[in-house]
Each structure stands twice: as C-alpha cells, then as structure tokens.
C-alpha cells in the first residue's frame, strides 16, 4: 500500500464521532467492517481485541465502533482503504462521509491568474493549495502535461515568454488518488511595435502582410488647460486602423492617428497607448505617460522634480479591498422591497471586477447584521479599502444614519437598528486606507426615536466618503419592472462605479446623471459627504508584501464564508448515476442542482429530486426541483454559466444560510420506471454537505461584541459642505406620494420569476410606448442608464423605500 496515503488519525473529532455512530449497529456496522478490513493482514484484529471493542457497549458513553477505529488508526490505516471497505459492506452513508472529508482536505487557496506580457519577459503562474503533507502538482497547457522542471511545482515559470507559450493553463493538485483542479488561466502576448512578427495576433498565420509602427506617441508634461497632442503612425498592407487607449481603457471615437484633447484637466493624466491593426495583424505602441501640472503645482514644486517622483506622489494603492453588501427586502413588520436583490447582485459583480473581496447578504435580522459587520471588520487592516453598501429601510436622526434589519418592530428605535457612524468608528480603528459608505435607503426622521447618542469622537483620517441615495428628510425610490426592480441610485451608480476616478468625482458624476433625469429631478438627489483629501479610487491596484500574514488571514477568513460543497456523483442500485452540483447566488443563498449522468437502457425515465430538508433550512418547496433557475426563484444565476448547461437539470434554491445551525443534510430521491413496468420506483440516498458558504460563521448566534446601534453626529467629523444635487426646478412630490401607504404593497422580488442578465450581455431596448401605460414599469432587466435619461417616465410608476 502507498505509504503517502492519509490515515484515519487525520480525521477530526466530529467526523470520527459521526462515523462511529453510523457503525454502531449489528446489521451493517463495525463487525462487518472488521471482516472486510481483515482481508489485509495488517488490519486483522484478534479475538481479544474484538471482544474489548464489544465491551464498550456496557458503558453509557461507550462506542464499540470508536474502539475498532482506534485499532485501525494505531495500524496507520489509510482513509482510501477504509473507504473501499465501507463500500464493500455497502455502507454508503459512511463511505460518502469519508469521501467528502478527504475531498475537503485538499483545497485551492490561490488560483493562477491570467496574464498578458511582452515577449521575452518572465511570467509566473502560482497555484496555492492546502491539505495533508505530500501534495503533488501537475501543470497542463490545454490537455498536454508540462514536463519541465517547474511543471511539478506550485509555481510554473514561463521564461523567456514566446508565442509558443500562449494558451490556457490549469494545475492539478493531488494526494494519492484524490485531486482537485485550479481554475484556468490564460497567458497571452502584448506586442509592441518592435516585437517579432510571430507574436502578433494574426487571423491568417500564413499571411505575408506586414505591419510596422514608424512613429511612437511620446511621454510629456502638459499644463492644465493646455492642449494635448499624441501621434502614432504605421505602415501596413492592408492599411491599418487605430484605437487609442487611456489607462488600458478604449477612448470612444478616438480612432485617428492623431489624438488631440483641446483643454486637459487632471482627469487626463495617465498612460496612453495605441492599438494598430488590420485584417491580419495587431500590434501595440509603447505607452506614453502624460502628467498634468496645474499653476499651483508649478509654483509650489521645484522645477528639478523628476517625472518619476511626481508620478509616485499621485499614484495610490490598497493593501486589499473588502466590501460588505446587505440587501434587506422581506421585512416582517414593514413594507417589503423589491430592488435590493438586483442591486446587491449587480454591485457585487462590478466590485469583483475591481478585485474587491465581496460578502453579499440578503434579509438579515438585527443579530445577523451585527455579526456580519463584525466579520467584515475582521477583514480590514491597515491600508485596506473598506466599502459598506446597504439597500433597505432606513432613517436619519440628528445627523446619524440607521439601517433597519428585517426583524425590526413596527415602532423601531436606534436600539433595534445599526448605526452607520458607529461602524465607521470601528473601521477607523483598523487604520483603513479608504472608508466608503453607499446607503441606498430613506433619510427621513424617525419620530419614535428621540434619543441622541454620542459614543465618542471619530478620528481625523481624511479618507471617509458617504454616498447617500437621497437627501436629508427625503425618500429613496426604486423603479419597478415586470420581473426585476432596480433602485434609482444603483441604476445610475452602475454606469460609473468602475471609472478610474477619485471616488468623490465618480459620485459627483452619478449625482449629475440623476439630476438630468426627469423622473428623479426634484424628488430624489444623491448627496455626497466626504473629507477625502487624496485622489483615491475604487479601481486603485492592490499592493501587498508577498507572504503577508495579515493578507493570508484575510484570504482565509473570506474563503471560509464562500466555501461551496464539492460536486458529488451518486450511484444508485439501479445503475443510474446522478451528479449533485452547487452554485452560490449570494454569500447566504445557494442553488443545488441534480443531473442524470448515466442511465441504463432498461430505465425509461428518471429524475433526481431533493427532499427531507431540516427545519432550519429556508427552502420554498413549491419552487424546489424546477427545470430552470428562474422557476426555482434564482435571479442572480444564469444556467449558461454553470458547468454543462446543455444537460437537463433540476434546481433547488436555499436561502438564509446564515440561520443554518447544523450541517446541511437532505435526501436525493430517484424516481424511475423500467421499460417493462408501469409503476414508478424510488431509491433514496442521504447526503451530508456540511455548512456551506456563510453558514460556517454562525451569524445567528449571540456574541459578546460591541453594538453598532449608537452613533456620533456626522456634523462633528469636520466634513466640507455637502455636495448635494437638489434640483429645485423639478415638480414637487405630491402629498399622495409622500408616504408608503399611497403605494400598492409589492411582493418581494425574490417571489417573481426573472432572469438577471450577465454584465457582459447587451441589454435590449424596451419599446418607448410601453412606458405610457397606466401599469407599473415592467421589463425583463434592470433599468439601463440611457433609458433613464431618454424615456418619459411617470412618477406614479415608482415605489419608495419607505422608512416608517
């Protein structure tokens, strides 16, 4: 037997206890396991040892099976041998427990990342894994194994980089017969004008057409308000086309050899490059650095300052980026909301594009919100960018903002809610590099709460940004569609949030966009409060020291809350094999799907359905085991993005995983019929998948932690004047629209079947005539920015985030 195999003594105490309980029976238990194990002389127990195991039944807390497993552990019995023995005696539940445990012991902790670099450079692909000692690594390019000296290590080195290295790479981490794969990483070449012809992205490799850049754009320093001129020239046959880029983003309409900007501002600083291409080839020019000097800069800085020093003084980075997104919809004692599920999902995707670690949660109680914020604070550290987004009911008293949990009573006060400024004070204790709060909620007074609380002064850190969806004493609204809803704030924010601009500049533009929309003018205006003194952006890169202990701890803490069960293949007695897969819609919402992988010819039809969920699992039985994700109630997942989307599947959606107190168990019930029989036959297999996603954090438990229900006034922070976009020229809100009772009560958006589009899928254009009907705004997607500005909406088509 292979000595590198993991032994029984590597099992955790809770796993051993469950396994012993499964084997403490007379029909298919530890004695049958002993008979199967005895086929190998090393694990054969004497009669005296078997009798000693049996005597443990006389003890109230004794377990004969536990005693026998201890004998196997003393003999260094490998787990895979134990698994084979359990399969041999047909104890499937125990065998599945061992199989699941072994699979969980090997985990990918650092995925290899796609990279594009210039020819001749050094590219390093890294795959980090945790598990038992003796893990082996195998790298593959496509389906071919890489056999060089770095192909068997966690780091694959490609040097010098050449066209032959272009392609997709994956790493397999193995331990004995068990293995896991990393994600795919793509390696490509970024070709400059001087690169060899072989590195160009040729559509027709055999073509002899040439492409050569003869004039490169030049780096320069331009005074603010002056004219910027960059030029690129190329020789090509067929003639070349050009596309200018600013900080790796294409510039619309800038497709001529000469780039001219008549009046530059600080937003035009950065790197400019030009992509030159024709039918056969594509090359890039060298990057040209453009620095913008204002008059104040020229007077206050000595002329001998180098461009490198100036650039380094203007570039900022984060040691990490962490975001907590909370969307509360299904309130117990207040009007339910529709938009938070879409808003949280879309913002989650956008923040992940900017390398944020995102925790997205729906429908949290007071205790769950307290603990979620506490976990969020654990992910923060010195230099980390922290972002908190909340969509739901809220209010503002005496400059303090309060987020309302779903279990708040009808007449709630600050004792029932979470105070945003109290969270800010805790974030400052972590010495964060940037603190951003995006509050998509009402800011009206709560007349049930007259208490003014002052927990203590805040630090002067000059790195705080508050983006309010609406002004003081005003409400925030959502646009209703047929299947989905979006908050007005997110409808505009999602168009700007990924811009490489100072956070306050980005939010200013969002406010300006909202002000140009007729449906929001005079009713809802973004308000910005900030004391941010540096040009920090949400797109700033992450820089941290290699092997940082705090970075590793944050990665581990975040990974704990996003750990999905491994996909399983279940074998039934009739010969049918069923795949059990898992997908995360939010950090506390998971979808389980079943697929028939193998079906014998004599089986006419079969389906695998999930049943027997525990009482603390939130599953809508009417929407379980559905043929498509929409019918299952999932709005954030797309079937095409799941593995093998063409294979028919049944989907079941599990919500509120934060309330799961025990490990998730359920039964897979196989319904099938034979060709020569009319009656349906059922087979059932129990499944144990542990505690998935955020359920591991036990957010439902009461913890001895500081409350976030108290606060200090914002006015004491030393903010500059509010940059509030209150457009008075819009029509005033009529009295009939000023309270929630005038709006029809809406069911939760989670109850309406819908499909949330992927960020990269173009949205369709709705018929303008549709918006002149007397019904609510309806659409199969979120509200696009162009439609917000160009469509004639009626304010009666809106619903507010009513706070009281």
N, C-alpha and C positions, 0 to 999 in steps of 0.2 A: 504494500500500500504506500501511496505517496506521503512522505513524512511532512510535506508542507501544508497538508490539509488542516483546517481549523478543527479544534477539538471541542468536546462538549463543555469543558470548563470555561469556554469563552462566552457561553450563554449568560444573559443577565438573569438576575434572581426572579423577576416577574415572568420571564419566559420559562424558566425551569419549573416554577410553581404551576403555570398553566399546563405545561406538558405532563407533569406528574398527575395533575387532576384528570387529564384525559386518559392516562394509562392505568389509573386505579379502578379497574373493573375486571371482571372474570372472563368476559366473552372475547374481548379484543383489547388486551391490556399488556401489562409489563411482562407476564409469564410468556405470552405469545411472542413478545419482542425478544425475550431472553432466548427462546428456541431459535428464532431467526438469526440472532447475533452469534449463537453458539456454533454456527457453521464455519466461523472463523475461529481457530483455536485460541487466538489471543484474547477473545472476548467471551470465552466459555466460563461460566460461573459454576463453582462446586455446589454440591447439595447443601452443604453447611451455609454457604453464602445465600443461597435461595431461601433457606429456612429463616435466616436472620432478617431477610427482607420481609418475609411473610409476617414475622412477629411485630412489625411496626404497625400493623392494623389494630393491635391491642392498645396503642397509645391514641388518645383523642386527637392529638395534632400530628400523629404519625402518618407516613405515606410509604407503602412498600415500593411504589414506582420511583419515588425520590431516592430511596436507598439503592435501588438497582442502577439508576442513572449515575449515582455516585461511584459505584463499582466500575461502570463503563468509563467515567471520567478519569479514574485512577489508572486505567489502562490506555489512556490517551486515544479514546475512540473518536474518529473524525466525524464531523457533522454530516458529510455526504454519505458515509456508511450508515449512520443512524437513519438518515432519510430513506435510503434504499430498503432498510429493514422495515421501517414503518409502512412503506409502500407494499412490501411483500406480504405483510399481515393485513393489508387492506384497511389501515387506519388512516384515512385520507385527511381528516382534520388535523391530526398530529403531524403528518407529513407536510401538509401545507404550512403549518406554523413554522416548522424547521426551514422550509424552502424560503418563506417570506423573511425570516430572520437572517438567513445567510445573504439574501439579496440586499437587505438593508445595511449589511456590514460594509459593503463597497459602495461608496458614493463619490460622484464627481463634485469636487469643491471649487475648481477653477476651470472654466471652459476655454478651449482655444478660441482666439478671436480672429476674425477675418482681417487681413492686412493687405495693403497695396503699397509697394515701394519701388524705388528706381532700380534698374539693372545694376548688378554688382554690389548691391547693399546686402546687409545681413538681416534675415528675417528669423525670428524666434517664435515658435508655436509652443505654448505651455498648456499642459493638462494636469491639473492637480486632483488628487483623489485621497480619500481617507478610507481606512479599513484595516484589516489584520496585517501584520508584518509579512513581507514577501510578495507584495503586489507586483505584477508584471505589466509592462506597457508595450503595445504594438500600434504603430502608426501606419495608416493606409492613405494612399493617394487614389481616390476613386475606389476601385476594388482590388488594387495592387498593393501588397505589403511593401513597406520601405525597409530594406535590409541593411542600411548603412549603420555606422556606429552610433548615431543618435536616434535611430528608429526604434530602439528598445528602451528608451529613457523617457521620463516625463516631459523633457524639452526636446523638440525637433528643430535642428538648426539647418537653415537653407542658405548656403553661402558658397560662392557668390551667386546672387539671385540672377536667374536667366529665364528665357521664355519657357524652357522645359519644366520649370517649377510651377508654372501657372496651373491652377486647378483647385479641386476641393479635397480637404484633408480631414481625417477623423482618427480618433485614438480609442483603442480598446484596452480597458483595464481589467485584468484577470486575476483570479485567485483560485487555483485548482481548476475545477470545471465551471466555476461561476465567473461571469464577466458582465461589464456594463460598457456602453459606448458613450463617448462625448458627443457634443453637437458638431455639425460640420463647420469648417472654417475655410473660407476662400482666400487664396493667395493670388494676387494679380500684380501686373507691372504698371507703374505710372511712368510714361515715356516722355522725356523732354526732347527738344529739337535735336540734340546731339546724340540721341540713342541710336543703337543699331537698328537696321530695318527689321530684324527678326522680332523685336519687342513690340512693334506696332500692332494694333488690333485689326488685322486685315480680315475683311469679309471674304476675300478670294486669295488664299495664301499663295497661289501660283502666279499672281499678277506681278508685272514688272513696273507698274506705275510707281512714280516717286513722289515724295512729299518732304519738303525741306523748309524750315523756318530760317529766314535770312535776316530778320530784324526782331530782336527781343525787346519786350517792354522793360523800361528802366526804373529802378527804385528812385524815389525823390521825396523831398520835404516841401510841402505846399502850405502857404499861409491860408488861414481861414478866410473864406470869401473869395479866394483867387480861383483861377481856372486850372483844372487838372486835365492833362492830355497824356494818354498812353497809346503806343502804336505797336502793332505786330504785323509783319509782312512774311509771306510764304510763297514758295514756288511749288506748283503741283500740277499734275495732269491726271485726271480732270481737275479743273480749278477748285481751290479749297474754299470751304466755308469756315467761319469763325464764330465762337461763342465765348464771351467774356465772363469771368467768374470773380466774385469778391468774397474772400474768406471761404472758399470752396462752395459757394452758392451761386448758381447762374443768375446773371443780370438780365432781366427781360428786355427785349428789344435792343440789346447791345450785341449786334451781330455783324459789325463792320470792322475793318482792320484798325480803325482809329476810335478810341474810346475818349469821349470828352464829357466832362462834368463842369458846367459853367461856374457854379458857385459852391465850393466844397464846404462842408462842415465837419465836425468831429466824428460824425457817424460814417464818414467816407474813409476813415483811416483803416489800415489793414493790408492784406496781401491780395494782389490782383494777378490773375493768370489767364491765359487764353487757350482754349481748345481749338486746334486746327484740324480739319478733317475733310475727306472727300469720300467717294464711293468705296475706296479700297483701304485707306489708311486713316489713322488718327494719332496725332502727337500733341503734346502739351508744351507750352513755352515755360521758361523759368518764371518763378514767382517774383513779382516786383513789390517791394514794401513801400507803402505810401504812409507818411506821417503828416499830421495836420498840426500846425503851430498857430495858436491864437496870438493876438497882440500882447496879452498879458503874459503869455508864456515867453515871448521873445524878450520882454523887459525883465522878467524875474529870473530867467535862467541864463547862465553864461553861454556865449556862442560856442565855446570849445566842447560843450557836452556832445558826446557821440550819439549816433542814432541808436546804437545798441542799448545805451543807458536809458535813453528816452523811451524806447520800446519796452524795456523791462519794467519801467516805472508805471506803465499803463496797462500791463497785462496782469490779470488776476486769475487765480485758480482756487479750487476747493480741494480739501483733503478727502472729501467724499460728499455725496449728495443723497439725502434721505427725505422722503415725503410720506406723510400720513394723510390719506383721503378718506373722509367719512361722509356717507350719504344716508340720511335718515328719511324714510318715506312712510312706513306703516306705523303711524302713531296710534297708541292705544286710546288716548282721550282727546285727540285733536284731529284736525282735517288731514287726511293722508295726502301725500305729494306724489307726483308722477316723474318729475325730471331727474332727481338725484341719481338714479341707476345709470341713465345715459351719460350724465355729466361726469360722474366718477369714472366710468369706463373710458370715455374719450380722453379725459385729462390724464388718466393712468397711462394710456398708450403714448401720449405726447411727452410726458415726463420721462418715460423709459427710453424714448429716442434721445434724450439728453443725458442718459446714464444715471438717472435717479433710481435709487432703491425705493420702490413704491409699495406701501402697505395700503390696500384698498378694502374698506369695510362698509357693509350696509346694515342699517337697522340695529343700532347699538343702544342698550339700556345705560342708565347712569353709571352703574358699576363697571360695565364693559367699556364705556368711554373713558372712565378714569384709568383703567388698567391699560387700555390701548395707548393712551397718551404716555403712561409710564414706560411702556415698552418702546414707544417712539423716542423718548428721551434717552433710553439706553443706547440707541443707535447714534446719538450725537456725540461729538467730541470737538476738540479744538480745530478750527478751520473748516468744519463740516457745514455745508449748506443745508439748512432745515426748512422744509415747506409744509405748512398745515393748510388743508382745504376742507371746508365744511359746507355741505348743502343740506338744508333742512330748516326747521323753525328756529327762530332766534329773536333776541331783543337786545336793546341797549339802554342802560340806565346810568346817568351821571358819568358818561364817557367810558363805561365798561361794557364790553360785548359778552353776551352769554349764549352758548349753544345748548339747545334743548334736546335731551335724549328722548327716545320713543316712549319710555315709561313715565314721563313727567306727568304729574296730576293735572287736573283741569285748571286749577289756580296755582300755578307753579311760581316759585321764587328762586333766588340765586342758590338756595340750598339744594335745589333739585336739578341744577344746570351746571355747566362747566364754563368758567370764566377764561376768556382768551388771554387776557393780560397776565393772569396768574401762570398760564402755560409759558408765556413769554419770559417771565422772570426765571422760570426753571431752565428754559433754553439758554438764557444768558449765563447761567452757572456753568454750562458746558463750554463756554468760550467759542461759540459757533462763529463761522465766518460771515453768514448771512441768515437772517430770520425773515421768512416771507409768510404772511397770513393772507389767504384768499377766502373771504367769508361771503358765501352766496346765501344770504338769509335776510330777514327783515331787521330793521333797526328802530322799530317803534318802542315807545315807553311801555314798561310793564307796571301797571298801576297796582298790581298785587304785591309789588316788591318795592318797599321804601327804604331798605337798608343800604347805607353807603359803607362799603368795606374798604379798608386800607391795609393790605397785608405787608406793605413795606416798599421802599423806594426801588426803582429799577436802575440798572447801571447805564451810564452814558457810553454806548458802544458804537453809535453811528452806523449801524448795519441792520436797521429794522424797516420793514416795508409792510404796510397794511393796505390791501386792496379790497375795498368794500363793494359789493354788487350794487348798493344803493346808498342814498344819503341818509343823514340822521332824520329820525321820525318818518321814514318812508318805508315802503314795502318793496320786495324783490319779486319779480314775476317770472313765469315760465310760459313758453309757447306750446300749446297742445297740438299734437298731430294725431292722425288716426291710430298709429301704432306706437310712436315714440314721442317723447317730450324732451325739450331742452330748456334749461334756464336761460334767460336773456343774457346774463353775464357770460356763461360758458359759450353761447353761440358766437359771441364776439371774441372772447379770450382765445379760443382755439385757433383763430386765424393769426394770432400774433405771438403766442407764448413761446414759440421756438425761434423767434428772431434773436439774432446776436446783438442785443442792445442792453443797455443798463435797464434793470428791472423797472425802475420808475418811468423811463422813457417808453418802454413797451406798454405799461399800464396806461400811461397818458394817451397813447395812440388808441388803445382799446376804448377809453372814455370818449375820445373824439369820434370814433366809429359809431358808438352808441348814440352820440349826440346828433349824428347825421341821419339817424333812422326815425321815421315819423312815428312809429309805434312806441318808441321809448321817450321821445322828446317831451319834457315836462312831466314825466311820470316816474322814470327810473334813470338815475345818473350815477355812474361809477364815482366813488370818492377814494382818493389816494392820500394816505398819511405816511410820511417817511422822514427819517433822518439819515438816509443812506448818503454817505459822503464820497464813496468810491464808485468807480464805474464797474460794478459787479453785475453779472448777467447770469441767468439760469443756464446758459449754454457754456459757461466757463469750464475749461477742462479740469479733470481730476488729476492731481499730482500727489503721490504719497511715497514714502520710502519703502523699498522692497522688503517684504517680510515684516511689516509693521504689526506689532501685537494688537494695537487698537483696531487696525484695519481688518485683521483676521477675525477678531472678536465680533466686529460689526457684520462681516460677511456671514459668520456662523449664526449670529442672532437673527439676521434677516432670513437666512436659509431655513432656519427652524420653522418659521411661520409660513414657508412656501414649499414645504416638502410634500409632494404628492405620493400616494401609494404606487408601487411598481405595477405595471401591467402584468396580468396573470393569464395563463392558459389552463382552463379547467377541463378535465377529462371525465366524461360520463360513461356509465356501464354500457350504454347502447352504442358506443363508438363515436358519439358526437363530441367535438372539441369546441369550446367556447372561449373567446378572448374577452377578458374583463379589463377595460381601459378607464383612465381617469383624466379629467381636464379641469383646470381651475378657471372659473369665470371671474371671481374676485378672491381676495385673501380668505374670505369666510363663506364662499359659495363654490361648490364642486359639482361637476357633472360626471356621472358614471354611465358608461355605455357598454353594451354586450353585443358581440358579433359571432356568428356561426363560422368557424374556420374550416371544420371538417364535418361532413355529413355522409354516412354510409348510404349506398344506393337503395337499400330496402327501406330507409326512412323517407317518407313522402314529404313531410313538412315539420318544421320545428322552430321554436323561438325560446330564447332565454330571457326570463323576466326576473326582476329583483323584488323581493318581498321580505317580510319579517324584520323590519327595521325596529330599533329600540325606540322607547317612548320619547327620549330627549332629542331625537333626530327630527328636524323640520323637513318633512317630505310631503308635498301635495300629491296624495295618492291618485287623484283624478288626472294629474299630469305626468305620472310616472310611466315608464316603459312606453314612450312615444316614439313614432317613426322618425321624427325630425326634432331638432333643437328648439325650434320656435314653439311647437306644440308642447314641449316639455317645460316651457317658460323661460328658456335661456335666451337672453337678448344680447349678451356680450360675446358669445362664441359663434364661430362660423364653421359649418360642417366641413367645408373645403380645406380648412386649416388643420383638421385632425388627421392622424395617420390613416391611410387607405380610405379616403372619403367615399369611394365608389362602392364599398362593401356595405350592404344594408345593416343598420344598427338600431338598437332600442336605447333611448336616452332617459335617464332619471336625474333630476336636479335636486341637490341637497343644499339647503340654506342654513344660515345661522350656526355655522360650525363652531363659533365661539362658545356656544352653550353646551357643547358635547362634553359630558362629564366622564364617560368611559370610552374605551376603544370602540371604534365603529364596527359593528357586526351586522350582517344581513345574510339572506339566503338567495342563491341563484336557483330558480325553479325552471327546469327544462320541460317544455311541453312539446310532445312529438307524437306522430302516428306512423305506423307501418303500412306498407302498400297493401297488405292482405288483411288489415284490420280497420274497423271504423272507429273504435274507441280511442280516445286520446290517453296517452301515458305520460306520467310525470316523474321526473327524478329531481332530487333536491340536494344541493351541496351547500353547507355553511361556509361563510367567508369571513375572515378576520383581517382587517386592513389597518389596524392601529388608529392613531389620532392624526388625521390629515390636516394640512395647512395650519391655520391659526389656532385650531383646537388644542394644539400642544401647549399653548401659552396659558390656557385656563383663565381666560379673561372674565369668566363668570364668577370667579372666586373673590371673596373679600380679602383685601390685602392691607397691611399696616403701612399706608402711604399717605403722603400729604394730599389734601383735597385741592381740586382746581376750581372750587366753587366760589372763591373770593378773589378780589382783584384790586388793582390800583388804577386811578384815573389816567386816561391817555394824555390828558392835558398836562400832566406833570412830567411827561417824557422829554419835553423840550423839542417837540416836532415843529417844523416850519408850518406855515399856513397850509390848510388843506387845498389840494389841487382837485377841487370838486367841479364836475361838469354838470351844473344845474342849469338847464336850458329853459329859461322862463317863458320863451315865446310859444312853447307848446301848450295845447289846451289843458286846463286844469282837470284833475281827476274828479269826476262827479261823485256826489255823496253815495250814490248807489253802488259805486265801485270801490269804496274806501274800506270795506270790511269783508271778511271772508264769507259772511252769511249771504251776501249777494251773489256769490259764485256757486254754481252747482257742484255738489260734492263729487269728487272724482275717485275712482278706484285706483289702487296702486298700479303703477306702470308695469310692475312685475306680473300683474294678472292679465295683461293683454298680450297676445302673441305678436311678436315682432322680431325683426332681424336687424341687428345693428351692423351697419356697414363697416368694412375694414377701412383704416385710414388711407390706404393706398388705392382704394377703389373709387373711381369718379362718381360723384353723386349726380343723379338725374335732375332734370329741371321740371318743376311742377307747373301745371297749367295756371297762368295768372288768373283766369276766370274763376278758378276754384275758390280763391280767397274772398270772393264777393258773396259767398253763400252765407246763410244765417247760422250754419253749423260751426262747431269748433274747428280750428285749423287742423288739418289732417295731412299726413304724409308718411311714407314708409321709412323716413330717415330723419336725422337731426336737421335743424334749420341752418342752411348754408348762409355764409356772410353776404353773398351777392343778393340772395333773395330777401334778406332782412332789409337791405337798403332800397331795393328796386320794386318790391311788391307793396301794393296798397293794402295794409292790414287794417283791421278794425280792432279797437281796444277791447271790445266785448269778446274777442277770441282768446283772451289771456286769462290765466289763473294766477293768483299770487301765493307766495309763501307766507300765509297768514300766521302771525306770531301769537295772537291772543284770541 
